[in-house]
Amino acid sequence: MVSRKSKTKKLVVCSAFVALSVVLSLFTLWELPMGGSVTPASMLPVLLIGVLYGSRWGLGSAFLVSLFQVFQALIKGNVFPYCQTTLVLLVCILFDYIVPYTILGLSGMLRKVSLGKWKNFGVYLGMFVCVFLRFLCHFFTGITIWGQWDDGVLGGILYSISYNGSFLLPDFAIALAAGILLLESGSMKKLRE
């Protein structure tokens, strides 16, 4: 049975990590014109929640981050005006915000998998899988919604891959590098206990 103190600690850590993710997402290293930006590791706190506490805590926390992302997009006003029907707007909200950000909370799904002496192999693989699933969500909307902005040179599929890859790949690389530094240094051990 999980103690009340343990639940409180998890709640505090998750709240702090959600807040950190939100704050980091406000600082963009570069931003694409119709959404998508490279941040200083804004995905990492949400990914770490899933790694530290499992999918239940990870999904709940990541869902909160997804709601903030919707709110942030509304404030910026650079995405939703292009959604010309209610169905397109719903697809955009679900597959550009809610689902892809919430999926990040599953990052701990492979955390017990190791590769020889590399104990955190499953952690990094889980992070990669979650970011890849996020990419697939953005790829879907890139083909179904945003492909209309392709100039005809790349085609919808290549347009979506290049557009979404241009921000998600560097964003994940930054988050992964920071995550490796934190996890391999043992900095996260006290939060797991």
GIHU-V130886 format. One line per field, one symbol per residue. phi: phi as a letter, one per 40 degrees, with the letter a starting at -180 (. if undefined). burial: I if it has 16 or more other C-alpha atoms within 10 Angstrom, else O. Layout:
phi = ???
burial = ???
This chain:
phi = .cccccccccccccccccccccccccbbcabccbhgacbcgccddcccccccbgccccccccccccccccdcccccgcbcdcccbccccccccccbbcccccddccdccbcccbbgccccdcccccccdcccccdccccdccccbcdccccgccgdccdcccccccbcccccdcccccccdccccgccdcccc
burial = OOOOOOOOOIOOIIOOIIIIIIOIIOOOOOOOOOOIIIIIIIIIIIIIIIIIIIIOIIIIIIIIIIIIIIOOIOOOOOIIOOIOOOOIIOIIIIIIIIIIIIIIIIIIIIIOIOOOOOOIIIIIIIIIIIIIIIIIIIIIIIIIIIIOOIOOOOOIIIIIIOIIIIIIOIIIOIIIOOIOOOOOOOOOOOOOO
